[in-house]
């Protein structure tokens, strides 16, 4: 765990607890506060507006698919840019997609190892240049630590969501059986769940096939599918 750069600040274990504290403080002071996640993994309050992190739901399917297969050197560049709060917004959002989280975490770990090794190798450099370099390297390490914490939280949330959906499916099946559903009805229910899972796990392919079939039949692509078509054109470009 990285040492807290603001150890005198009040700390909160979760975002919800920090947001609750913000509301309490807002009753006493005029300046609004916002919660932010610290490199120490706790939450603090600040008067500054925190960074608006990209959301996985904003990642186009083709971009997610591309990040799954691009070479490591290209993927690493996207990760480094995100650590600096820069880069393409859609690629940054795709990093946070549940299908990319494992690869993202691996590259963050490699980058963290690299910067720690460099700090170790240059710790004896007492020159002014060395001091400036260590300051920048330490800041970069702290930014990496924030992304590692975010990635771990997203992976935990994804796992929890998967477990919750599995439990829900089990309860649905038990309820249907208890209500006297026939074997054929249960089989149809199982098939519907399997199709839903397949679409969820291969969303980008599903979206691409929908657009291709509409075009093949000369049909106008519905508004709800328009963004998928745009994503395909961007991917092809």
Residue pairs with C-beta under 8 A, 6 or more apart in sequence:
1 40
1 41
2 39
2 40
2 41
2 141
2 142
2 145
3 40
4 11
4 38
4 39
4 40
4 42
5 38
5 39
5 40
5 142
6 38
6 44
9 44
9 45
10 21
10 44
10 45
11 38
11 40
11 42
11 43
11 44
12 18
12 21
12 35
12 42
12 43
12 44
13 42
13 43
14 43
15 35
15 37
15 43
17 43
18 35
18 43
18 44
18 45
19 35
21 33
21 35
21 45
22 32
22 33
22 34
22 35
22 45
25 33
25 45
26 32
26 33
31 47
32 47
33 45
33 46
33 47
34 45
34 46
34 47
34 48
34 49
34 50
35 43
35 44
35 45
35 46
35 50
36 43
36 44
36 45
36 46
36 50
36 51
37 43
37 146
37 149
37 150
38 44
38 146
39 142
39 145
39 146
39 149
41 149
51 85
53 96
53 150
54 82
54 89
54 92
54 93
54 95
54 96
55 93
55 96
56 93
56 94
56 96
56 97
56 98
56 154
57 93
58 89
58 90
58 93
59 90
59 93
59 94
59 96
59 97
60 90
60 94
60 227
60 228
60 230
60 231
60 234
60 235
61 203
61 204
61 205
61 207
61 208
61 228
61 231
62 204
62 208
62 231
62 232
62 234
62 235
63 90
63 91
63 93
63 94
63 231
63 234
63 235
64 94
64 97
64 99
64 100
64 203
64 204
65 204
65 205
65 235
66 94
66 235
67 75
67 78
67 91
67 94
67 95
67 97
67 100
67 103
68 99
68 100
68 103
72 107
75 103
75 107
76 107
76 110
76 111
78 87
78 88
78 91
78 92
78 95
79 95
79 104
79 107
79 108
79 111
79 147
80 111
81 87
81 88
81 91
81 92
82 91
82 92
82 95
82 147
83 108
83 111
83 140
83 143
83 144
83 147
84 143
94 100
95 104
96 104
96 150
96 151
96 154
98 154
98 158
99 201
101 151
101 154
101 155
101 158
102 155
104 151
105 148
105 151
105 152
105 155
108 144
108 147
108 148
108 151
109 148
111 144
112 141
112 144
112 145
112 148
115 137
115 140
115 141
115 144
116 141
118 137
119 134
119 137
119 138
119 141
122 130
122 133
122 134
123 134
125 133
125 134
169 193
172 189
173 186
173 189
173 190
176 185
176 186
176 189
177 186
181 189
198 206
199 206
207 225
207 228
207 231
208 228
208 232
210 225
210 228
211 221
211 225
211 228
211 229
211 232
214 220
214 221
214 222
214 225
215 221
221 228
221 229
